[in-house]
Amino acid sequence: MALQTVMQHVSHMPPEPENDKHTREATLDERRRPLSSGISRRGRGTNKRGRGRRPDDGKESSGLWLRVTTALLMAGILLLAIFLLPQRAWALLLIMPAAFAAWEWAALCRLKTTGQLLLTLLIVSLCLSIIAYLPQWVTALRSDSYQASGDVTIYGAATIFWVVLVPMCLRYRWHIATPIFGSICGLVVIFPAWLAMVQMRTMGTKLFIAILAGIFIADIAAYFSGKMLGKHKLAPNISPAKTWEGAIISSVAVTIYGLLLCRHYQFDLLPGYLLLALFVGLTSLSIAGDLFESWFKRQANIKNSGNLLPGHGGFLDRIDSLCSTLPVIAFLWFYLRY
């Protein structure tokens, strides 16, 4: 009886208007339409002129400007310190970035807060001990009568580490199994770099800045050429952003800059072909420093060593190439000059 009543009610309902019928069918068609067609109707991330752009272009642009702004600010502070500070104050100032780098390196070694503090205090204590008990090291190259001793041994050990051990570690992807061994690596990475930064300033302010500029040129050329032209990955399992194109262009840029620098300062310590090999080798060391830190970060499963520098990450992310090249340059300088 109830079913009969319902059927009678439906049979007496007025027919659906034609316009409503078309509207409902259009709505159903819109729902059935693939998602890609809706995206294309809205431009799929295109601008008003219809030219394609990636949705993250604005983010990359702002990140680049932040990176450049931070780099310029750091360069300004560095130049002011190089030109204005006395040598002892310069050595004391450099302890601060060394401490930051030690703290970040301990984190890469998966050390807890206590371990991070111990490694940081160890490196700070070594730096303060040099300033307090070996002041002749702080002003080393200002005196023509200076006799190199333990400092050359430190640079020699760092050179063997970067030229022999680090390439083998990267080639065979040695796993840093224990935090203690990783901490020893951090000591070899950070302390000789601090000492080289202190001593090489006494070579002469302009020459020291010129050497730092060469290292920064290697980083900048590798970064931007890899971004624009990089297609062949240099070490995809360690640092996917590094490319062969970036490495080659960086080597060419550093070689040209180095030859101009030698001509300006009239260096005749090495024949021309050895200078070319030296500049290519130093560029390779710069890249090796970056890759070595990246290898530690990959094992620690983190992207950046820290977040202290906007647009860059941590201090280690910015000084890794200095750590790998400056002790080797200092060793060669002592070896050739003394």
Buried (B, 14 or more C-beta within 10 A) or exposed (E): EEEEEEEEEEEEEEEEEEEEEEEEEEEEEEEEEEEEEEEEEEEEEEEEEEEEEEEEEEEEEEEEEBBEEBBEEBEEEBEEBBEEBEBEEBBBBBBEBBBBBBBBBBBBBBBEEEBBBBBBEBBBEBBEEBBEEBEEBBBBBBEEEBEBEEBBEBBBBBBBBBBEBBBEBBEEEBEBEEBEEBBBBBBBBBBBBBBBBBBBBBBEEEBBBBBBBBBBBBBBBBBBBBBEEBEEBBBEEBBEBBBBBBBBBBBBBBBEBBBEBBEEEEEEEBEEEEBBEBBBBBBBBBBBBBBBBBBBBBBBEBEBBBEBBEBBBBBBBBBBBBBBBBBBBBBBBBBEEE
